[in-house]
């Protein structure tokens, strides 16, 4: 029999694991996860195009399928986390992602790239909602201490961006030895993560109760009955579609500007540097600005980034600064993400109203995954004309900018009632 834990003492360990996860472990997990992710995913499109001469349509389908498998399956991953616990779900996610990377390492045709991308995405769908639910539980416990203090989700973004700095740089370095080497190194990273989670994550939920009794089956998908949250998730999904253009559209723009894969790594490093240095002050400002305004501003900044690229794509690259369109895009997307993402993640707590949050975070991401699949498929033919300077090169950027503006206006109507009254 396991020893009881006194409510007045530090929780005892169960099978050598703490009863509650350390926030530092959660944040460092996001750091390492992003290193493994960004050392591979930004280079899939380049490998398919340069090494296998695949079309923009094929690349768009693979990237969209990966994102949909991850973000689209988040709802299932979140429900699994609510039912069986974060520890088992996060370990399983790491193992599945290793399997997906090994499939990609063996890929030499469209079908294998597609299969590897889908399996890789499913691994993320298991890992991320479990991690976010643990961070949400920690945020609930610290929320009363300061209304205008940046949330733990802002910290999660910052440490994730440190991983997003190291990941592309590591990927660029390893790409010189072959894309397969990048995949093997990333697989080793996720294998180590699986062991760490199995060893150090608790086998109890954030309240200390056994996870196998935490959520009855009939309550797992309560988020689907919340019409306001479903609408909110649908409009916020445009934010993920916009951010996904860093992997789908940005390589096209770099080709138009005559730049190579090494520049892609540097641009991602610039994006991460922006986020690391500005996320904390921006998050603090957005807490004072109000949730409704923060979301609108964030989506509007993303639209501004797309508009800038649309204008510049119709002009020849500037000889002294050919990377300018890419920098304009990344700046708009990063600033928008800093405003909108921590805000939306914290609002999930209001929508959940004390219920388990795994499925809520899952649905938020699943709507984003569906939007990315639909949007990338729609824009793929437009990107066929975006790698050469012309009027037509502006079309995919204008398309995304317009729907970002629509979402920026519409999402204001669908905040949870407590946040609406406080905004």
C-alpha positions in Angstrom: 0.0 0.0 0.0 1.3 3.5 -0.9 1.8 5.9 2.0 -0.7 8.6 2.6 0.4 12.2 2.0 -0.3 14.7 4.7 -1.9 18.0 3.5 0.5 20.0 5.7 3.7 18.4 4.4 5.6 18.4 1.2 4.0 15.6 -0.9 5.7 12.3 -0.5 7.2 10.6 -3.4 5.5 7.7 -5.1 7.7 5.0 -6.6 10.6 7.5 -6.5 8.6 10.3 -8.3 7.3 13.5 -6.8 3.5 13.8 -6.2 3.5 17.0 -8.2 5.6 18.0 -11.2 8.2 20.7 -10.7 7.4 23.8 -12.9 11.1 23.9 -13.8 10.8 20.3 -15.2 7.7 21.4 -17.3 9.5 24.4 -18.7 12.7 22.5 -19.4 10.6 19.9 -21.2 9.3 22.5 -23.6 12.9 23.6 -24.2 14.1 20.2 -25.1 11.0 19.3 -27.1 11.5 22.4 -29.3 15.1 21.6 -29.9 14.1 18.2 -31.2 11.2 19.7 -33.2 13.0 22.6 -34.8 16.1 20.7 -35.7 13.9 18.7 -38.2 10.6 20.2 -39.2 11.8 23.5 -40.8 14.0 21.5 -43.1 11.4 19.0 -44.4 10.2 21.3 -47.1 13.8 22.1 -48.2 14.7 18.4 -48.3 11.6 17.4 -50.3 12.2 20.2 -52.8 16.0 20.1 -53.2 16.8 16.4 -52.7 13.7 14.9 -54.2 12.4 17.6 -56.6 8.8 17.5 -55.2 6.3 20.1 -56.1 4.9 22.8 -53.8 1.6 20.9 -53.7 3.2 17.7 -52.5 5.2 19.7 -49.9 2.0 21.5 -48.8 0.1 18.3 -48.3 2.9 16.7 -46.2 3.3 19.8 -44.0 -0.4 20.2 -43.7 -0.9 16.6 -42.8 1.8 16.7 -40.2 0.2 19.8 -38.6 -3.3 18.3 -38.8 -2.1 15.0 -37.4 -0.6 16.9 -34.5 -2.9 19.8 -33.9 -6.0 17.9 -35.2 -5.4 15.0 -32.9 -4.8 17.2 -29.9 -8.4 16.7 -28.8 -7.8 13.0 -28.6 -4.4 13.5 -26.9 -6.0 15.9 -24.4 -8.8 13.5 -23.6 -6.2 10.7 -23.1 -4.2 12.9 -20.8 -7.3 13.8 -18.8 -8.3 10.1 -18.4 -5.0 8.3 -17.9 -2.6 11.1 -16.8 0.1 13.3 -18.2 3.0 11.0 -17.4 1.9 8.0 -19.5 0.7 10.3 -22.3 3.9 12.3 -22.5 6.1 9.2 -22.6 3.9 7.7 -25.3 4.2 10.9 -27.3 8.0 10.8 -27.2 8.0 7.2 -28.4 5.6 7.8 -31.2 7.6 10.8 -32.4 10.8 8.7 -32.5 8.9 6.3 -34.7 7.9 9.1 -37.0 11.4 10.5 -37.3 12.8 7.1 -38.2 10.1 6.8 -40.9 11.2 10.2 -42.3 14.9 9.0 -42.2 13.9 6.1 -44.5 11.7 8.2 -46.8 12.6 8.5 -50.5 9.1 9.1 -51.9 6.0 11.1 -51.2 4.1 8.3 -49.5 6.9 7.7 -46.9 7.3 11.4 -46.3 3.5 11.6 -45.7 3.5 8.6 -43.4 6.5 9.8 -41.4 5.0 13.3 -41.1 1.7 12.0 -39.8 3.3 9.7 -37.2 5.5 12.6 -36.1 2.4 14.8 -35.7 0.6 12.2 -33.6 3.5 12.1 -31.2 3.2 15.8 -30.6 -0.6 15.4 -30.2 0.0 13.1 -27.2 2.8 15.2 -25.6 1.7 18.8 -25.8 -1.8 18.9 -24.3 -0.6 16.8 -21.4 2.2 19.3 -20.8 -0.1 22.3 -21.2 -2.6 20.9 -18.7 0.1 20.6 -16.1 1.2 24.1 -16.8 -2.4 25.3 -16.5 -2.8 23.6 -13.1 0.4 25.4 -11.9 -1.0 28.7 -13.3 -4.3 28.2 -11.4 -2.4 27.9 -8.1 -0.4 31.1 -8.7 -3.0 33.3 -10.4 -4.3 35.2 -7.3 -0.8 36.5 -6.4 -0.8 39.2 -9.1 -3.4 40.2 -11.7 -1.0 41.8 -14.1 1.9 39.4 -13.8 2.7 37.5 -17.0 1.4 34.0 -16.9 3.4 30.7 -16.8 2.3 30.4 -20.5 4.5 33.4 -21.3 7.4 31.6 -19.6 6.5 28.5 -21.6 6.8 30.5 -24.8 10.1 32.0 -23.8 11.8 28.7 -22.9 10.3 27.1 -26.0 11.9 29.8 -28.1 15.3 29.1 -26.6 14.8 25.6 -28.0 13.6 27.2 -31.3 17.0 29.1 -31.4 19.1 26.0 -30.8 16.9 23.7 -33.0 17.3 25.4 -36.4 21.0 26.1 -35.8 21.5 22.4 -34.9 19.5 21.4 -37.9 21.4 23.6 -40.2 24.7 22.2 -38.9 23.5 18.6 -39.2 22.0 19.1 -42.6 25.5 19.3 -44.0 25.9 15.6 -43.0 22.5 14.7 -44.5 18.9 15.1 -43.4 19.0 11.6 -42.0 21.6 12.6 -39.4 19.3 15.3 -38.1 16.5 12.8 -37.7 18.7 10.3 -35.8 19.9 13.0 -33.4 16.4 14.3 -32.8 15.2 10.7 -32.2 17.8 10.3 -29.6 16.6 13.5 -27.9 13.1 12.3 -27.7 14.2 8.8 -26.5 16.0 10.5 -23.6 12.9 12.6 -22.8 10.8 9.5 -22.6 13.0 8.1 -19.9 13.1 11.3 -18.0 9.3 11.6 -18.0 8.9 8.0 -16.9 11.4 8.5 -14.1 10.5 12.0 -12.8 6.9 12.9 -13.7 4.3 12.0 -11.0 1.8 9.2 -11.5 -0.9 11.4 -9.9 -2.7 14.5 -11.3 -2.1 18.0 -10.1 -4.4 17.6 -7.1 -2.6 14.4 -6.0 -5.4 12.1 -6.9 -4.8 8.9 -8.9 -5.1 9.7 -12.6 -7.1 6.6 -13.4 -10.0 8.0 -11.3 -9.6 11.6 -12.2 -12.1 12.1 -15.1 -15.2 9.9 -15.8 -15.4 8.9 -19.5 -18.7 10.8 -20.1 -17.0 14.1 -19.0 -13.9 13.8 -21.2 -15.2 15.9 -24.1 -17.3 18.5 -22.3 -15.5 21.2 -24.3 -17.4 20.2 -27.4 -20.7 21.3 -25.8 -19.4 24.8 -25.1 -20.5 26.6 -28.2 -18.7 29.8 -27.2 -15.4 28.0 -26.8 -15.8 26.1 -30.1 -16.3 29.4 -31.9 -13.4 31.0 -30.1 -11.2 28.0 -31.1 -12.3 28.2 -34.7 -11.4 31.9 -35.0 -8.1 31.5 -33.1 -7.1 28.7 -35.4 -6.2 31.3 -38.0 -3.3 32.2 -35.7 -1.8 28.8 -36.2 -2.3 28.9 -39.9 -0.5 32.2 -40.0 2.4 30.9 -37.9 2.6 27.7 -40.0 3.7 29.9 -43.0 7.1 30.1 -41.4 7.5 26.4 -42.5 5.5 26.5 -45.8 5.6 30.0 -47.2 8.9 31.3 -45.8 11.1 28.8 -47.8 9.3 29.9 -50.9 10.0 33.6 -50.2 13.7 32.8 -49.5 14.0 31.1 -52.9 12.4 34.1 -54.5 15.0 36.3 -52.8 17.8 34.0 -53.9 18.7 32.8 -50.4 19.5 29.3 -49.2 18.9 26.9 -46.3 21.5 28.5 -44.1 19.5 31.8 -44.2 16.4 29.8 -43.0 18.2 28.8 -39.8 19.4 32.4 -39.2 15.8 33.8 -39.8 14.5 31.3 -37.3 17.2 32.4 -34.8 16.1 36.0 -35.3 12.5 34.9 -34.6 13.5 33.2 -31.4 15.7 36.2 -30.3 12.7 38.5 -30.7 10.5 36.2 -28.6 13.1 35.6 -25.9 13.8 39.3 -25.5 10.3 40.7 -25.9 7.8 38.0 -24.8 8.0 38.9 -21.1 7.4 42.7 -21.4 4.8 42.2 -24.1 2.9 39.6 -22.0 3.0 42.0 -19.1 1.7 44.8 -21.2 -1.1 42.6 -22.7 -2.3 41.7 -19.2 -3.0 45.4 -18.6 -4.3 45.8 -22.2 -7.1 43.3 -21.7 -7.7 39.8 -23.3 -10.0 41.1 -26.0 -7.6 43.8 -27.2 -4.6 41.5 -26.9 -6.1 38.9 -29.2 -7.2 41.5 -31.7 -3.8 43.2 -31.7 -2.0 39.9 -32.1 -3.9 38.8 -35.1 -3.7 42.3 -36.7 0.1 42.2 -36.3 0.2 38.9 -38.1 -1.9 40.4 -40.9 0.5 43.3 -41.1 3.4 40.9 -41.6 1.7 39.2 -44.5 0.8 42.5 -46.1 4.4 43.7 -46.0 5.6 40.5 -47.8 2.8 40.8 -50.3 4.0 44.3 -51.3 7.7 43.4 -51.3 7.1 40.1 -53.3 6.0 42.2 -56.3 9.4 44.0 -56.4 12.8 42.6 -57.2 14.9 41.7 -54.1 16.9 44.5 -52.6 20.5 43.8 -53.4 21.8 45.1 -50.1 19.1 43.4 -48.0 17.4 40.5 -49.9 16.2 39.1 -46.6 14.0 42.1 -45.8 10.6 40.4 -46.8 11.4 37.4 -44.6 12.3 39.7 -41.7 9.1 41.6 -42.1 7.1 38.4 -42.1 8.9 37.0 -39.1 8.6 40.2 -37.1 4.8 40.5 -37.7 4.2 36.9 -36.9 6.4 36.9 -33.7 5.0 40.1 -32.3 1.5 38.8 -33.0 2.2 35.5 -31.4 3.6 37.2 -28.3 0.3 39.2 -27.9 -2.2 36.5 -28.7 -0.9 33.0 -27.7 -0.3 33.4 -23.9 -3.6 35.3 -23.7 -5.5 32.5 -25.5 -3.8 29.8 -23.4 -4.8 31.5 -20.1 -8.4 32.1 -21.3 -8.8 28.3 -21.6 -8.8 28.2 -17.8 -11.9 30.5 -17.8 -13.6 28.4 -20.4 -12.9 25.2 -18.5 -14.3 26.6 -15.2 -12.5 24.2 -13.0 -12.9 21.2 -15.3 -9.9 19.2 -16.5 -8.2 21.3 -19.2 -6.5 18.6 -21.4 -9.4 18.3 -23.8 -9.9 22.1 -23.9 -6.3 22.6 -25.0 -6.7 19.7 -27.4 -9.7 21.2 -29.1 -8.0 24.6 -29.4 -5.1 23.0 -31.2 -7.3 20.6 -33.2 -9.2 23.5 -34.8 -5.8 25.0 -35.6 -4.7 21.8 -37.3 -7.8 21.6 -39.4 -7.3 25.2 -40.5 -3.7 24.6 -41.4 -4.6 21.6 -43.6 -7.4 23.5 -45.3 -5.4 26.7 -45.6 -2.2 25.1 -46.9 -4.1 23.0 -49.4 -5.8 26.2 -50.7 -2.6 28.2 -50.8 -0.4 25.6 -52.4 -1.3 26.5 -56.0 -0.8 30.1 -55.2 2.7 29.4 -53.8 3.6 27.8 -57.2 3.9 31.4 -58.5 5.4 33.0 -55.4 9.0 32.0 -56.0 9.4 34.5 -58.8 8.9 38.2 -58.5 5.6 39.2 -59.9 2.1 40.5 -59.1 0.9 36.9 -58.6 3.6 36.3 -56.0 1.5 38.5 -53.6 -1.6 36.3 -53.7 -0.8 33.7 -50.9 0.3 36.5 -48.6 -2.7 38.6 -49.2 -5.0 35.6 -48.8 -3.6 34.8 -45.3 -3.6 38.5 -44.3 -7.3 38.9 -45.1 -8.5 36.0 -43.0 -6.2 37.1 -40.2 -8.0 40.5 -40.2 -11.4 38.8 -40.2 -10.5 36.7 -37.2 -9.1 39.7 -35.4 -12.5 41.4 -35.6 -14.7 38.3 -35.0 -12.9 36.7 -32.1 -13.7 39.6 -29.8 -17.3 38.3 -29.5 -16.5 34.9 -28.2 -14.4 35.4 -25.0 -15.5 33.6 -21.9 -18.0 35.6 -19.8 -15.7 36.3 -16.9 -13.0 37.6 -19.2 -15.5 39.7 -21.2 -16.7 41.5 -18.2 -13.1 42.2 -17.1 -11.7 43.3 -20.4 
